[in-house]
Amino acid sequence: MELMGCGTALVTPFRRDGSVDEPALRALVLWQVESGIDFLVPCGTTGEASTLTEVEWLRAIEVVVAAAGGRVPVFAGCTHNSTHEAVARVQKLSQVHGLTGVLSANPYYNRPSQEGQYQHFRAIAEATELPVLLYNIPSRTGANLEPATVLRLAELKNVIGVKESSGNIAQITELLTTAPRSFKVFAGDDGLALPVLALGGAGLVSVASNVIPGQMARMVRAALENDWVDARRINRQFFRLMQAHFWEASPAPVKAVLHMLGRGEDVLRLPMVPVSDATRRRLERMVGELGMLVGVPSSGEDLRMF
């Protein structure tokens, strides 16, 4: 399968007791696929992967792969600040039948140099036959993966692209204009999806598509097909919601919205906590104004938006 279009950075649903809610995760995957999403990314930043045990992490990926059933590509998050541990984990992912590839972010906390990041990602790529998608998210990891380093990594046979979440349009433009045409650059921020696509990006890895998968998939598809009128229309309609998912530390806001839609408990793992009451009220009003609660069974809660 060619990796292109809109992929969802899946949340990891938890039960009220804090355990991984496998039925809710399966249901989320099925809804995503049925809504037209192009690929899935479990156990990334949005999936709270850093709070999962290794057993939970691997099991969640297996659940997503099985639920997707080969209908869309699945790129599993595989990030660690120890290169040795990251290599060990990617080798375990290589044994997951049906997994398409891996997504690996900058080594966090260590703040390695460009050479350190190159050697880290090279070790991961050489430890697996799976396609590797780099993930540059300096706001979370404390390290920026510069275009020159990405271009060196692009020479490795199974490094196929990068999810760019630096927010630096000049840097992303440099990468898009210098990387090989076969190397795929994905927007990593919903709010920058259209600019990156206009510059030649291959798609978007989205947080918002957890709650509006069909709309985000259509927006990205329209942009890729040069239907900018429709792409801008959808972006204009849902841009406030895209921003709202970062009113507090992600994925707390998107989990709150999923709960409003009846698609999982509003449970996170420490040190992540649910959104404040004030943010929840703002989200409730926005979700109501967007008409997203049509057909959603009432929970008995006062959502205060009508």
C-alpha positions as CSV (number, residue, x, y, z in Angstrom):
1,M,0.0,0.0,0.0
2,E,1.3,3.5,-0.9
3,L,1.4,5.7,2.2
4,M,-0.5,8.9,1.3
5,G,-3.4,10.9,2.5
6,C,-4.7,11.4,6.0
7,G,-3.6,9.1,8.8
8,T,-4.9,9.2,12.4
9,A,-2.6,9.4,15.3
10,L,-4.8,7.2,17.4
11,V,-5.5,7.7,21.1
12,T,-5.2,4.7,23.4
13,P,-8.5,4.3,25.2
14,F,-8.4,3.4,28.9
15,R,-11.0,2.0,31.2
16,R,-11.9,3.8,34.4
17,D,-9.5,1.5,36.2
18,G,-6.7,2.7,34.0
19,S,-6.3,-0.5,31.9
20,V,-6.2,-0.4,28.1
21,D,-9.7,-0.7,26.7
22,E,-9.2,-3.1,23.9
23,P,-12.9,-3.2,22.7
24,A,-12.9,0.6,22.6
25,L,-9.7,0.6,20.6
26,R,-11.1,-1.9,18.1
27,A,-14.3,0.1,17.7
28,L,-12.2,3.3,17.1
29,V,-10.2,1.6,14.4
30,L,-13.3,0.2,12.7
31,W,-14.9,3.7,12.7
32,Q,-11.7,5.3,11.3
33,V,-11.5,2.7,8.5
34,E,-15.2,3.0,7.7
35,S,-15.0,6.8,7.6
36,G,-12.3,6.7,4.9
37,I,-9.1,7.4,6.8
38,D,-6.1,6.4,4.8
39,F,-3.8,4.9,7.4
40,L,-3.4,4.5,11.2
41,V,-0.7,5.4,13.6
42,P,-1.1,3.7,17.0
43,C,1.1,4.3,20.1
44,G,2.5,7.7,19.1
45,T,2.4,10.9,21.2
46,T,-1.4,11.0,21.0
47,G,-1.5,7.4,22.0
48,E,0.3,8.1,25.3
49,A,2.9,5.6,24.4
50,S,5.3,6.8,27.0
51,T,2.9,5.7,29.7
52,L,2.3,2.2,28.3
53,T,4.3,-0.8,29.5
54,E,6.1,-2.7,26.8
55,V,3.5,-5.5,27.0
56,E,0.6,-3.0,26.6
57,W,2.4,-1.1,23.8
58,L,2.9,-4.3,21.7
59,R,-0.6,-5.6,22.5
60,A,-2.2,-2.3,21.5
61,I,-0.4,-2.4,18.1
62,E,-1.5,-6.0,17.6
63,V,-5.1,-5.0,18.3
64,V,-5.0,-2.1,15.8
65,V,-3.4,-4.3,13.1
66,A,-6.0,-7.0,13.6
67,A,-8.9,-4.6,13.6
68,A,-7.6,-2.8,10.5
69,G,-7.5,-6.2,8.7
70,G,-5.2,-5.1,5.9
71,R,-7.7,-2.4,4.7
72,V,-5.3,0.5,5.5
73,P,-1.6,0.7,6.4
74,V,-0.7,0.7,10.0
75,F,2.5,2.5,11.1
76,A,3.3,1.7,14.8
77,G,4.9,4.2,17.1
78,C,8.3,3.0,18.2
79,T,10.2,5.7,20.1
80,H,12.8,5.6,22.9
81,N,15.6,7.8,24.0
82,S,17.9,4.7,24.3
83,T,18.9,3.5,20.9
84,H,19.5,0.0,22.2
85,E,15.9,-0.1,23.5
86,A,14.5,1.4,20.4
87,V,16.3,-1.3,18.3
88,A,15.0,-4.0,20.5
89,R,11.5,-2.8,20.2
90,V,11.6,-2.4,16.4
91,Q,12.8,-6.0,16.2
92,K,9.7,-7.1,18.2
93,L,7.5,-5.1,15.8
94,S,9.1,-6.9,12.9
95,Q,7.3,-10.0,14.2
96,V,3.8,-8.5,14.1
97,H,2.1,-10.0,11.1
98,G,0.3,-7.4,9.0
99,L,2.1,-4.4,10.4
100,T,3.0,-2.0,7.6
101,G,5.8,0.1,9.1
102,V,7.1,2.1,12.1
103,L,7.0,5.7,13.1
104,S,10.0,6.8,15.3
105,A,10.4,10.2,16.9
106,N,13.6,12.0,17.9
107,P,15.2,10.5,21.0
108,Y,13.7,12.6,23.8
109,Y,15.3,14.2,26.8
110,N,18.9,13.5,25.7
111,R,18.9,16.3,23.2
112,P,21.4,14.5,20.8
113,S,23.3,16.3,18.1
114,Q,22.5,15.9,14.4
115,E,25.1,13.1,14.2
116,G,23.6,11.4,17.2
117,Q,20.1,11.5,15.7
118,Y,21.5,10.2,12.4
119,Q,23.2,7.2,14.1
120,H,20.1,6.6,16.2
121,F,17.6,6.4,13.3
122,R,20.1,4.5,11.2
123,A,20.4,1.8,13.8
124,I,16.6,1.5,13.9
125,A,16.3,1.3,10.2
126,E,19.0,-1.3,9.9
127,A,17.4,-3.4,12.5
128,T,14.2,-4.1,10.5
129,E,12.9,-4.7,7.0
130,L,9.8,-2.6,7.8
131,P,9.5,0.9,6.2
132,V,10.5,3.6,8.7
133,L,8.8,7.0,8.9
134,L,10.8,9.5,10.9
135,Y,9.0,11.8,13.3
136,N,10.3,15.3,14.0
137,I,8.6,16.8,17.0
138,P,11.1,19.1,18.8
139,S,8.5,20.6,21.1
140,R,8.1,17.2,22.8
141,T,11.6,15.8,22.5
142,G,13.9,18.8,22.8
143,A,15.7,17.9,19.6
144,N,15.1,19.2,16.1
145,L,15.8,16.9,13.1
146,E,17.3,19.2,10.5
147,P,16.7,18.8,6.8
148,A,20.3,17.9,6.1
149,T,20.1,15.0,8.5
150,V,16.8,13.9,7.1
151,L,18.4,13.9,3.6
152,R,21.2,11.6,4.9
153,L,18.6,9.3,6.4
154,A,16.6,9.3,3.2
155,E,19.5,7.4,1.5
156,L,18.7,4.4,3.7
157,K,16.5,2.0,1.7
158,N,13.7,1.7,4.2
159,V,13.5,5.3,5.4
160,I,10.5,6.4,3.4
161,G,9.5,9.7,4.8
162,V,9.0,12.0,7.8
163,K,6.2,13.3,9.9
164,E,7.2,17.0,10.3
165,S,5.8,18.5,13.5
166,S,8.4,21.3,14.0
167,G,5.9,23.9,13.0
168,N,8.7,25.6,11.0
169,I,7.3,26.2,7.5
170,A,10.7,27.4,6.2
171,Q,12.3,24.1,7.4
172,I,9.5,22.0,5.9
173,T,9.7,23.9,2.6
174,E,13.5,23.3,2.5
175,L,12.9,19.6,3.0
176,L,10.1,19.4,0.4
177,T,12.3,21.2,-2.2
178,T,15.5,19.2,-1.6
179,A,14.4,15.6,-0.8
180,P,14.0,13.0,-3.5
181,R,10.5,12.9,-5.0
182,S,10.0,9.4,-3.6
183,F,10.6,10.6,0.0
184,K,7.3,11.5,1.6
185,V,6.8,14.5,3.9
186,F,3.7,14.5,6.1
187,A,2.3,17.4,8.0
188,G,2.3,16.6,11.7
189,D,0.0,19.5,12.7
190,D,-3.6,19.7,11.7
191,G,-3.5,23.5,11.5
192,L,-0.6,23.4,9.0
193,A,-2.0,20.6,6.8
194,L,-3.0,22.8,3.9
195,P,0.2,24.8,3.7
196,V,2.3,21.6,3.8
197,L,0.1,19.9,1.2
198,A,0.3,23.0,-1.0
199,L,4.1,22.8,-0.9
200,G,4.0,19.2,-2.0
201,G,3.4,17.2,1.1
202,A,2.1,13.6,0.8
203,G,-0.5,14.0,3.5
204,L,-1.2,14.6,7.2
205,V,-0.9,12.6,10.4
206,S,-3.8,14.0,12.3
207,V,-5.1,14.3,15.9
208,A,-8.4,15.8,14.8
209,S,-9.3,12.8,12.7
210,N,-9.8,10.8,16.0
211,V,-13.1,12.7,16.2
212,I,-13.8,13.8,12.6
213,P,-12.1,11.1,10.5
214,G,-14.3,11.5,7.5
215,Q,-14.0,15.3,7.3
216,M,-10.2,15.3,7.8
217,A,-9.8,12.5,5.2
218,R,-11.9,14.5,2.7
219,M,-10.0,17.7,3.3
220,V,-6.6,16.1,2.7
221,R,-7.9,14.1,-0.3
222,A,-9.3,17.3,-1.8
223,A,-6.0,19.2,-1.4
224,L,-4.1,16.3,-3.0
225,E,-6.5,16.4,-5.9
226,N,-6.1,20.2,-6.2
227,D,-9.6,20.9,-5.2
228,W,-8.6,23.8,-3.0
229,V,-12.1,25.2,-2.8
230,D,-13.4,22.1,-1.0
231,A,-10.2,21.7,1.1
232,R,-10.4,25.3,2.3
233,R,-14.1,24.9,3.1
234,I,-13.5,21.9,5.4
235,N,-10.4,23.6,6.9
236,R,-12.4,26.7,7.6
237,Q,-15.3,24.7,9.2
238,F,-13.1,22.7,11.6
239,F,-10.0,24.8,12.1
240,R,-11.2,26.0,15.6
241,L,-11.6,22.3,16.6
242,M,-8.2,21.5,15.3
243,Q,-6.8,24.3,17.5
244,A,-9.0,23.3,20.5
245,H,-7.3,19.9,20.7
246,F,-4.3,21.7,22.0
247,W,-6.0,24.1,24.5
248,E,-4.4,21.8,27.1
249,A,-1.8,19.2,26.8
250,S,-2.7,16.6,24.1
251,P,-4.4,14.1,24.1
252,A,-6.6,15.4,27.0
253,P,-8.8,17.6,24.8
254,V,-9.3,15.0,22.1
255,K,-10.1,12.3,24.6
256,A,-12.7,14.7,26.2
257,V,-14.4,15.1,22.8
258,L,-14.3,11.4,22.1
259,H,-16.1,10.9,25.4
260,M,-18.8,13.4,24.4
261,L,-19.3,11.4,21.3
262,G,-19.7,8.2,23.3
263,R,-16.4,6.7,22.0
264,G,-14.5,6.0,25.1
265,E,-13.9,7.0,28.7
266,D,-12.3,10.4,29.4
267,V,-9.3,8.6,31.2
268,L,-5.6,9.4,30.8
269,R,-2.5,8.1,32.6
270,L,-0.5,10.3,34.9
271,P,1.2,12.6,34.5
272,M,-1.5,13.4,31.9
273,V,-4.8,14.5,33.4
274,P,-8.3,15.2,31.9
275,V,-9.0,18.8,30.8
276,S,-10.2,21.4,33.3
277,D,-13.9,22.1,33.8
278,A,-13.5,25.5,32.0
279,T,-11.9,23.8,29.0
280,R,-14.5,21.1,29.0
281,R,-17.3,23.6,28.8
282,R,-15.6,25.4,25.9
283,L,-15.2,22.0,24.1
284,E,-18.8,21.1,24.8
285,R,-20.0,24.3,23.3
286,M,-17.8,23.9,20.2
287,V,-18.8,20.3,19.6
288,G,-22.5,21.3,19.9
289,E,-22.1,24.2,17.5
290,L,-20.5,22.0,14.9
291,G,-23.4,19.6,15.1
292,M,-21.2,16.7,16.0
293,L,-23.7,15.3,18.6
294,V,-26.4,14.6,16.1
295,G,-27.3,10.9,16.5
296,V,-25.2,10.5,19.7
297,P,-27.2,8.9,22.5
298,S,-27.7,11.2,25.4
299,S,-25.5,10.6,28.4
300,G,-27.7,12.5,30.7
301,E,-25.1,15.3,31.0
302,D,-25.9,18.9,30.6
303,L,-23.8,20.0,27.7
304,R,-24.9,23.6,27.9
305,M,-24.5,24.5,24.3
306,F,-28.1,24.8,23.2
